[in-house]
């Protein structure tokens, strides 16, 4: 796959996302103003009323660009379907949750059991569908060692866990203006480039590369309006779709373990919450961080929102560079 094709796909998704986001903001402002938690940071109170559910724009942009590229460059339709099922499925779960919370003003939205149950269903369907069409079956690629290890029946559990973990990690990362969209654009760009390098020695269908390029462009287009001060938030609609899409495409590309490196920030954000909750319960009220997820901890330490976001972008960029050497 040529670099020019990659740039074209990114550009298509970027333009579509910019156009849709621009026109969806006034619509969402009337229907889907963001509620700010009372226990949240006071500096975020001014964000009340900012339209949420904006992730709809980059979901549409990424899907259209992926479909166009798959048809134009003869990609694998089965791989595209497998990835988009997860991407759209998790986006739908987030949309329902956002709709109940933001539009219907039901503070709880989907109950935890309902949300997690729906996520499991989509992850299981993906595991079954993908394994059925995969050239590698139940094998997992181990970076650096450059070998494939057969997980056998445990591969299905591995896929389900990977999809659920990444989806909810990205969801937790979405807490500051431009954070999740900027970080995901970098991670998606890394995987698009890594896919080209990886395919020179292994069997990789370009469809996964098309999706990552489309996701990068869509996130960048959305970032135009999501950067600080944000004019729109992606909501669970966007963050759940991003996590599901990243995990699914990385699994199809056989570079799922590199998500732990390139997407290390997602892992840290999720772990900070797990550590905070566990320590709080174990010590009956004590905390490790001033506030979790960890991006709020740094805000409470005196760093501005922009400083935290830019620092996390740079951290992710370095993680992607490290991951590139592992391909």
N, C-alpha and C positions, 0 to 999 in steps of 0.2 A: 504493500500500500504506500502510495506517495504522500509526502508531507503536504503537498498542495491540496490533496483530497481531504486531509485532516483539517486543514485551515478552512476549507470551503464548508465542511460540515459544522464546524464550530461557529462560523459566521452565520450560517442559515439559522441555527438554533438561537444565536444571540439576537438577531434581528427580530425573529418571531417573538421571543421572550420580551424584548423591549416594547414592541408594539402592543402585545396583549396586556402586559403589566400597566402600561400607560393608560389604557382604556378600562382596565378592571378596577383601578384605584378609586375613581369616583363612585362606581357601583358598590364596591365593598365598603366604602366610607359610609354609605347610607344604610347598609345592612349588617356589616360585620366589624364594628368597632371593638378594639382589643380591651379586655378587662385586665387591670393590674392588681395583683394580690396585695392585700393590706400589709402582709408580713414581709413584702418585698422591699427593695431598696427605695428610699425616698426619691433618689435621683431619677427613678423610672416612672414616677407618678405622672410626669408630663407626657408620657407616651399613651396615656389612657385615651381611647378613641381612635388611635391609629388603626387603620383597617388591617384585618388579619385574613387568613385563608388565601394569601397572595401566591402561594405555591402552585396554584392552578396554572399560572402562566408558564412556568418552566417545565411543568409536567407535560403540558400540551406541546411546548416547543421541542422538548427532548424526544417525545414520541413521533412527532411529524418528521423531524430531522433524521431520526433513526430509520423510519420507514422509507423515506426518500433515498437515503444512502444504501439501505439494504436492497432496494429495487434497482437503483442506478448502478451499483457496483457488484451486483450478484452475490449478496450476502446470504447467510443461512436463515431461511424463514422460520425454521423450528427454533433456532437459538434466539431469534428476535422475539418470538412469541413467548418463550420461557422467561426471558428477562422482563418483557413488558407486562406479563401477568403479575409478577411480583411488584414491579414499579407502580403500576396502576392499582393493584390490589391494596397495597399498603397506603397509597394515596387516598383510596376510597375510605379506608378505615379512619384515617386522619380527618377526612372531609366530614364524615358522620359525627366524629367527636367534636370538631370545630363548630359544626352546624348546631349541635345541641348546646354547646357552651356559649358561643358568641351570638348566634342569631336567636335561638330559643331561650337564652339566658339561664340555662340549667348549669349551675356551677360545676357539677361533677362530670357532665358529659357522659360518655360511655363509661360504664363501670369497669374497674380494672380487669375483672374476670372476663367480661365481654370483649374488651379490647385485646387482651392477651389470647383469648380463645380464637378470635378471628385471625390474629397474626399466625398462630400455630397452624391453622387450616391452610392458609396461603403458603406457608413455608413447607408444609408436608406435600402439598400439590406440586410445588416447584421441584422438590427433591425427587419425587417420583417421575415427573415429566422429563426433567433434565437428565437424570441417570439413564432413562430409556433411549435418549437420542445422542448421548455423549460418546465420543470416540474413546474416552479413557475409562468409562464405566465408573467404578467406585474407587479410583485411584486419586491420591492427593499429591501434588507436586511439592517437593521440599526444596526451597531456594538454597543457593550456595552449594549444597550437596548435589544439585541437579539430578535428582532421582525421583521416581514416582513410587509411592507406598500405597498398597492396596488396603483400604480400611474395611473392606467387606461389608457386611450388613450394618456396621457402625457408621458407615459413610452417611446414611440417611439421617442419623441423629446429629452427626457433625454438621451437615448442611442446615438442618433446622436450627441448631444452636447458633451457628454463624450468622444466619439471616436475622434471627430474633435479637441477638446481642448487638449487631451493628445497627439495626433499625432503631433500637431504643437508645443506643449510645449517641447517635446523631440527633435524636430527639432531645436529649439532655443538653447537647452542645448548643442548640438553638435558643440562646438566651440574651444575646447582645446584637445590636444592629450590625448586619453584615458578617457575623461570625460564621454561622453554618454555611451560608451561601459562598463566602469567600474560601473557606477551608475546603469545601466540597469541590469547588472549581479547580483548586490546585490538585487535589487527590485524583479527580477524574482525568485531568490533563496528564498526570503521571501515568495512570493506567493505560491511557490511549497510546502514549509513547512507549511504555513498557510492553504493550501488546505487540507493537511493530517489531521491537527487538526480540521478544520471546518467540514470535512466529517464525523467525529466521531459522530456528533450530527445532521447533516443536510444531505440532498440528494445532493451529489456532485459527478459527474462522474470524474473518474481519468484522463480523457483525458486532462482536463485543467492543471492538475498537470504535465502531461507528456510534454505539450507544454512549461510550465514555466521552467521546468528542461532543456528542449532542448534549450530554449532561453538563459538560464544562461550559459550552456556549450558553445553555439555558440559565445556568447559575450566574454567569457573568452578566447576562441581560437583566436578570432580576436584581443583581447587585447594584445596578445603576440607580435603582429606587430604594434598595434595602440598606445601602450604606448609611452611616450615621450623618445626620439624623434621619432615621428611616421614615419613608413615606408609606411603607407597607411592610407587613410581616408575613412570613410564609405559613405560619400556623402549623399544627400537626399535619395538615394536608400536605404541606411541603416536606417537613422534616422526616416523617415516616416514609414518604415516597423516596427521598434521597437515600436513607439508610438501606431500604429494601433493594433499591436499584443498584447501589454500589456493591452490596453483598452478592446479589444474584449475578451481576456481570463479572465480578471478580472470580466467582466460583466457576462460571462457564469458561472463563479464560484460563482457569487452572492456576491463578495467582492469588487465591484467597488468603493465604498466609501472609502475603505482603500487605494486606489491609492493616495488620497489626503494627506494621512499620510506618507506611505512608500515612495511615489514619491513626497514628498513635495518640493524637490529641483527643479523638473520640473516646479511646480507651481510658485515658486519664480522666476525662470528664465523668465517665460512667463510674470509674473506680472511686473518684472523690465522693460521689453520692453514696456508694455502698459503704465506704469507710466511715463516712459521717454518720449514717444511720446506725450502723453496727456499733460504733463507739458510743454514740448517744444512748443506745439501749443498754449496752454493757455497763456504762458508768452512771446510768440514771440521770442524764442531763448534761454531761460534759461534751464538748465539741473539739474536733481536730482542726477544722477550718472555721473561719468566722461565718462563712455561709457556703453552702454547696448548691449547684455544681461549682467547681473551682474558679470559674471566671468571675463569679460574684465575690469570692474570697479576695481576689486581687483588687476588685473595685473597692471593697471595704478597707483594704490596706492603703487606699489613697490614690490608686492609679485611675486615670480617666477611662471611660468606656472605649474611646478610640485607641488609647495606648494598649489596652488589654487586647483588643481585636487585632491590631497591627502586629503585636508581639506574637499572638497565636498564629497569625498568617505566616510570619517568618519562621516560627517553630515548625509548622507543617511543611513549609518549603524545604527546610533542612532535612526533615524526615523523608520527604520524597526523593531528595538527592541521595540519601543513604540507601533507600530502597532500590534506587536505580542501579546501584553497584551490586545489588543482590540478584538482579535479573539474569 
